[in-house]
Amino acid sequence: MIRFASCLVASMIIAAAPAAAATYSAKPSIQPEASRIIARDISWSCGPAACLGSTEESRPAVLCQGLAKRAGQLESFVANGRAFNSAELAKCNLSAKGGAAPSPSLANASAK
């Protein structure tokens, strides 16, 4: 009985532990005018090198799009140490303030 109670208490403590917040960084093509941007469930701190944020939100693509809407096109986006590939970044930039720049392959296709 004591062993059961100990296991029960241990599982309650683990269940009550908060989820670890994920960290995000992004490099806007042009430095945003605001040094602090609130987008969706994240507060971004933007400086000359990058915008940084942390949240328990688990949808990096949505967070990327939210920042792009407010800061403009992004050159890079990293979620918990994993950089978005070119396709993910292009999809994110479709939401960019002022519109996303066309990818080189699309620009070449339309020139033909």
N, C-alpha and C positions, 0 to 999 in steps of 0.2 A: 504494500500500500504506500509506503514511504517512497519507493522508487517511482511509482505511478505519479504521485504528487510532485516529485522533483521534475519528472519529464513534462508534466503539465505546466508547471511554472516556467520551465525553460522554453517551452514552445510559445507561451504567452509573451515572454520577453522578446523572442525572435520576431514574432508577428507584430509587435508594437514598434520595432525598430524602424525608423524612417528609411525610405529608399534613398540610395545615394544619388545625388544630383549629377547629371551629365554636364560636361563642359563643352562649349562651342566657341569657335573662332571663325571669323570671316574677314576677307580683304575686299572692301568695296573698290571699284575701279576709280572712283573719285571720293576723297574723304568727305563724309557727311558733315553738314553744317553743325548739327547737334552732336554733342559729346555723349549724350545719353538718349537711347532710343528704346521705347517700350513697344514691343510687338508680340502679340499673342500672349503666351505664358512666360515671357522672358524679358529681362531688362538688359539691354546691350550697353556696354561702355566702349565708346569708340575713340580711338586716338589715331595718330598718323600712321601707325603700322597695321592696325587691325581693330575689329570690333570683337569684344569678348563678352561671353555670358554663360550662365549656369542655370539649369532648371531640371526638374524631375520629369518634364514633358518628354515623351518617348517618340515623337515623330519629327526627326531632323529635317525632312523635306518641307514640312509645314513651317518650321522655324526659319528655314532658309528663305522660303517664299515671303514670310512676314517681314524679314529684314530687307529683302530686295525691294519690296513695295515701298519701304520708307527711306532706304539708303541709296537705292539705285542698283545698277548692275554689279554683281560680285565677281571678282577674279578667282576667289577660292572660298570653300566652306569646309570646315573640319568639325566632325561630331565625335567627341570622345577619342580623339587621336586618329580617326579615319577620315581621310580627305574624300570629298565627293569626286567621282570620276567626271569626265567631260559631259557625258549624257545627263547625269544627275544635275550638274551645275547648269547646263543649258535649260533644262526643265525648270529649275529654280528661277533662272533669269527671265523666264517668260512673264513672271510677276513683277519684274523690276520697274521702279518708278521711271517714267520716261521711255519705257519699252526696252526690250533686250536687243542688243546688237546681233545681227544675223551671224550664224556660224560661218566660217570660211567655206565649208562645203556647200551651204545653201547659197551663199553669194556667188560662187562659181557656177552653180547650176542655173541660177537666174540670168547670168550674163551670157549663157550659151544660146 
